[in-house]
Amino acid sequence: MEPIYLNPRYSTKDISGKCIKCLAEQKLNNCLRELLREETDDKELQQRFEILVSFLKSPDLKKLRDESEKYLAEGKKVRVKINFETGKTKYELEID
């Protein structure tokens, strides 16, 4: 399965940004809409939905959110990678 990427941004007067939690909720809602619209049994889409729910309930969310906001405040680009490998969900914070 392809990793899920979340690219948080700070809000400015010209551009509205979103935090990691808001982006994950948005992707979760998109998955839910697709699942409800689909007539077939899309296992990968179901798995993406479950991974996003797990991420939103995870205690790691607050830590990743705090860290990403710290780096964003320093002017760095941040990306969270949510990967599902060997039956485990793994979260990585990538900083440029």
Sine and cosine of phi, psi and omega as CSV:
sin_phi,cos_phi,sin_psi,cos_psi,sin_omega,cos_omega
0.00,0.00,0.62,-0.78,0.03,-1.00
-0.93,0.37,0.59,-0.81,0.07,-1.00
-0.92,0.40,0.37,-0.93,0.08,-1.00
-0.97,-0.23,0.77,-0.64,0.00,-1.00
-0.93,-0.37,0.68,-0.74,0.08,-1.00
-0.84,-0.54,0.83,-0.55,-0.03,-1.00
-0.91,-0.43,1.00,0.02,-0.02,-1.00
-0.95,0.31,0.44,-0.90,0.06,-1.00
-0.61,-0.79,0.47,-0.88,0.12,-0.99
-0.98,0.21,0.51,-0.86,0.10,-0.99
-0.99,0.14,0.65,-0.76,0.13,-0.99
-0.82,-0.57,0.01,-1.00,0.00,-1.00
-0.93,0.38,-0.38,0.93,-0.02,-1.00
-0.99,-0.17,-0.47,0.88,-0.09,-1.00
-0.78,-0.63,0.76,-0.65,0.07,-1.00
-1.00,0.00,0.75,-0.67,-0.01,-1.00
-0.97,-0.26,0.08,-1.00,0.03,-1.00
-0.62,-0.78,0.56,-0.83,0.06,-1.00
-0.99,0.10,0.11,-0.99,-0.02,-1.00
-0.86,0.51,-0.69,0.72,-0.03,-1.00
-0.89,0.46,-0.70,0.72,0.01,-1.00
-0.90,0.44,-0.65,0.76,0.03,-1.00
-0.91,0.41,-0.66,0.75,0.03,-1.00
-0.90,0.43,-0.65,0.76,0.03,-1.00
-0.90,0.43,-0.63,0.78,0.03,-1.00
-0.90,0.44,-0.71,0.70,0.03,-1.00
-0.90,0.43,-0.61,0.79,0.04,-1.00
-0.89,0.46,-0.71,0.70,0.02,-1.00
-0.89,0.45,-0.62,0.78,0.06,-1.00
-0.90,0.44,-0.67,0.74,0.04,-1.00
-0.88,0.47,-0.70,0.71,-0.01,-1.00
-0.88,0.48,-0.70,0.72,0.03,-1.00
-0.87,0.50,-0.69,0.72,0.02,-1.00
-0.90,0.44,-0.66,0.75,0.02,-1.00
-0.89,0.46,-0.64,0.77,0.00,-1.00
-0.95,0.32,-0.49,0.87,-0.01,-1.00
-0.99,0.14,-0.54,0.84,-0.05,-1.00
-0.92,0.40,0.62,-0.78,0.08,-1.00
-0.98,-0.18,-0.23,0.97,0.02,-1.00
-0.99,-0.14,0.18,-0.98,0.00,-1.00
-1.00,-0.10,1.00,0.04,-0.06,-1.00
-1.00,0.06,0.98,-0.17,-0.07,-1.00
-0.91,0.42,-0.63,0.78,-0.03,-1.00
-0.92,0.40,-0.64,0.77,0.03,-1.00
-0.91,0.42,-0.65,0.76,0.06,-1.00
-0.89,0.45,-0.65,0.76,0.00,-1.00
-0.92,0.40,-0.66,0.75,0.05,-1.00
-0.86,0.50,-0.68,0.73,0.01,-1.00
-0.87,0.49,-0.74,0.67,-0.01,-1.00
-0.90,0.44,-0.61,0.79,0.02,-1.00
-0.91,0.41,-0.67,0.74,0.02,-1.00
-0.92,0.40,-0.63,0.77,0.07,-1.00
-0.88,0.47,-0.71,0.71,0.01,-1.00
-0.87,0.49,-0.68,0.73,0.01,-1.00
-0.89,0.46,-0.69,0.73,-0.02,-1.00
-0.92,0.39,-0.43,0.90,0.03,-1.00
-1.00,-0.04,-0.16,0.99,-0.10,-1.00
-0.95,0.32,0.62,-0.79,0.11,-0.99
-0.92,0.39,-0.31,0.95,0.03,-1.00
-0.94,0.34,-0.35,0.94,-0.05,-1.00
-0.85,0.53,-0.75,0.66,-0.02,-1.00
-0.88,0.47,-0.69,0.73,0.00,-1.00
-0.89,0.46,-0.73,0.68,0.01,-1.00
-0.90,0.43,-0.62,0.78,0.01,-1.00
-0.90,0.43,-0.72,0.70,0.01,-1.00
-0.89,0.46,-0.71,0.71,0.00,-1.00
-0.90,0.45,-0.70,0.72,-0.03,-1.00
-0.90,0.43,-0.63,0.78,0.00,-1.00
-0.92,0.39,-0.55,0.84,0.06,-1.00
-0.90,0.44,-0.73,0.69,0.00,-1.00
-0.93,0.36,-0.60,0.80,0.06,-1.00
-0.88,0.47,-0.63,0.77,0.03,-1.00
-0.90,0.45,-0.46,0.89,0.04,-1.00
-0.99,0.11,0.00,1.00,0.03,-1.00
1.00,0.07,0.23,0.97,-0.02,-1.00
-1.00,-0.03,0.41,-0.91,0.09,-1.00
-1.00,0.04,0.68,-0.73,-0.07,-1.00
-0.80,-0.61,0.59,-0.81,0.08,-1.00
-0.58,-0.82,0.70,-0.71,0.08,-1.00
-0.97,-0.24,0.77,-0.64,0.02,-1.00
-0.94,-0.33,0.84,-0.54,0.05,-1.00
-0.95,-0.32,0.89,-0.46,-0.10,-1.00
-0.82,-0.57,0.60,-0.80,0.04,-1.00
-0.91,-0.42,0.95,-0.30,-0.03,-1.00
-0.78,-0.62,0.69,-0.73,0.06,-1.00
0.69,0.73,0.73,0.68,0.07,-1.00
0.98,0.21,0.09,1.00,-0.01,-1.00
-0.82,-0.57,0.59,-0.81,0.10,-1.00
-1.00,-0.03,0.74,-0.68,-0.05,-1.00
-0.82,-0.57,0.71,-0.71,0.00,-1.00
-0.91,-0.42,0.75,-0.67,0.01,-1.00
-0.77,-0.64,0.65,-0.76,0.10,-1.00
-0.98,-0.22,0.88,-0.47,0.01,-1.00
-0.96,-0.29,0.75,-0.66,-0.07,-1.00
-0.83,-0.56,0.74,-0.68,0.08,-1.00
-0.93,-0.38,0.00,0.00,0.00,0.00
